[in-house]
Amino acid sequence: MSVILRAHNLSRVYPARRGSVTAVDGVSLEIGRTEFVAVCGRSGSGKSTLMALLGALARPNDGSLELEGTDLLKLSRRELSRLRAKRIGFLLQTNSLLPGLTALDNAALPGILAGDSHGQSYDRARHWLSRLGMDGRWDAFPQELSGGQQRRVALARALQHSPALLLLDEPTSNLDPRAEEEILNLLREFRDERRIAILAVTHSDNLASLADRVLQMSF
């Protein structure tokens, strides 16, 4: 299996009142092009920081990071933003849907912001919302949707550009059992299709059981 993401010796240190705090300490890993990797560990072990580093949302103090052979740490801010928008999809703990936009508008937004045509962006948004079972709720605003439905819209937004890598930060957190199972089923489908690399940060044993590999982070 070819490698899509390669990280070597990534470290992230934050200044603090009582001295610096090392959130990520020398992490090295590779993710295959269609692999599903789960990262588990206790709260405070650095899982979310690691995901931010792997998605180039945060810059490491040390280490190297390549996506599809491109050295992300050598890109300009503009180049990095463009690559991240097209090749990496993010689903964060908070859905971060814009309350004044409908589900369809929220799902199309990354395409619009990336400079894609209105038609392309909305066609892709309709495709993913339909794929995720949200056909009949395109015109609903976030406050009119359940937590699980909001998570689906956020996932459709993350998939707007059919990214090579999907990064999920606690995708089933704060969901009721039925909504959690729905999200798990969707992720199981993506895993079985083997068209995208997935890295999920999670406390959920159910989600971790879907992964090809489970990595543990500790203090």
Helices and strands as residue ranges (DSSP letters): E 3-14, E 21-32, E 36-41, H 47-54, E 62-67, E 70-71, G 72-74, H 77-87, E 88-91, H 103-113, H 118-131, G 135-137, G 142-144, H 147-158, E 165-169, H 177-193, E 197-201, H 205-208, E 213-217
